[in-house]
Amino acid sequence: MANLVDPNAVMHVFGCLMEDPRILRTIDKYHLEKDDFVDKFTKNIFTVIYNMNQNGAKKIDVIDIDNALNVNKEIKANFEENHGIDYLQDCVEIHDLENFDYYYGIVKKFSALRALRRKGFN
């Protein structure tokens, strides 16, 4: 719990967002932002999914994210170093849209705990 992150929950959330990025449009129920994710790798993936949603994507494939990351060599290198394609394929395989609320709650809980830690609470 030292890192205050549940990597499995993050993967489930990404898989669900890839299947239905329109979830991000329900801001009255779900509010995800870049800082809900812990590292550069997951922040970059979220940013691509978010931007594709903003541009009207109804479903996002692994290759869509891979292609979107080609615009920045540093971000693309980070994606490749972290075996991004395999990671995203795993996200697609394990996700269950019916359990999005559960995994979303976990991601948000850890995000709130990290915010409290940054403010000096332990």
Solvent accessible surface area in square Angstrom, and as a share of the most:
residue,aa,sasa,rsa
1,M,171,0.76
2,A,80,0.62
3,N,111,0.57
4,L,14,0.07
5,V,42,0.24
6,D,40,0.21
7,P,88,0.55
8,N,73,0.38
9,A,0,0.00
10,V,8,0.04
11,M,33,0.15
12,H,18,0.08
13,V,0,0.00
14,F,0,0.00
15,G,1,0.01
16,C,1,0.00
17,L,0,0.00
18,M,2,0.01
19,E,66,0.29
20,D,31,0.16
21,P,0,0.00
22,R,105,0.38
23,I,20,0.10
24,L,11,0.06
25,R,112,0.41
26,T,58,0.34
27,I,126,0.64
28,D,138,0.72
29,K,126,0.53
30,Y,24,0.09
31,H,98,0.44
32,L,10,0.05
33,E,80,0.36
34,K,102,0.43
35,D,82,0.42
36,D,7,0.04
37,F,3,0.01
38,V,59,0.34
39,D,62,0.32
40,K,93,0.39
41,F,15,0.06
42,T,15,0.09
43,K,44,0.19
44,N,22,0.11
45,I,1,0.00
46,F,6,0.03
47,T,45,0.26
48,V,14,0.08
49,I,0,0.00
50,Y,85,0.32
51,N,71,0.36
52,M,45,0.20
53,N,2,0.01
54,Q,112,0.50
55,N,133,0.68
56,G,40,0.38
57,A,21,0.16
58,K,133,0.56
59,K,129,0.55
60,I,3,0.01
61,D,74,0.38
62,V,22,0.13
63,I,99,0.50
64,D,44,0.23
65,I,0,0.00
66,D,17,0.09
67,N,81,0.42
68,A,38,0.30
69,L,6,0.03
70,N,84,0.43
71,V,137,0.79
72,N,58,0.30
73,K,182,0.77
74,E,113,0.51
75,I,44,0.22
76,K,29,0.12
77,A,44,0.34
78,N,29,0.15
79,F,5,0.02
80,E,105,0.47
81,E,127,0.57
82,N,62,0.32
83,H,126,0.56
84,G,1,0.01
85,I,71,0.36
86,D,83,0.43
87,Y,40,0.15
88,L,0,0.00
89,Q,84,0.37
90,D,65,0.34
91,C,0,0.00
92,V,65,0.37
93,E,138,0.62
94,I,68,0.34
95,H,36,0.16
96,D,61,0.32
97,L,64,0.32
98,E,162,0.73
99,N,66,0.34
100,F,7,0.03
101,D,75,0.39
102,Y,136,0.52
103,Y,33,0.13
104,Y,30,0.11
105,G,35,0.34
106,I,27,0.14
107,V,6,0.03
108,K,55,0.23
109,K,108,0.46
110,F,25,0.11
111,S,14,0.09
112,A,56,0.43
113,L,58,0.29
114,R,23,0.08
115,A,32,0.25
116,L,84,0.42
117,R,120,0.44
118,R,165,0.60
119,K,152,0.64
120,G,66,0.63
121,F,125,0.52
122,N,195,1.00
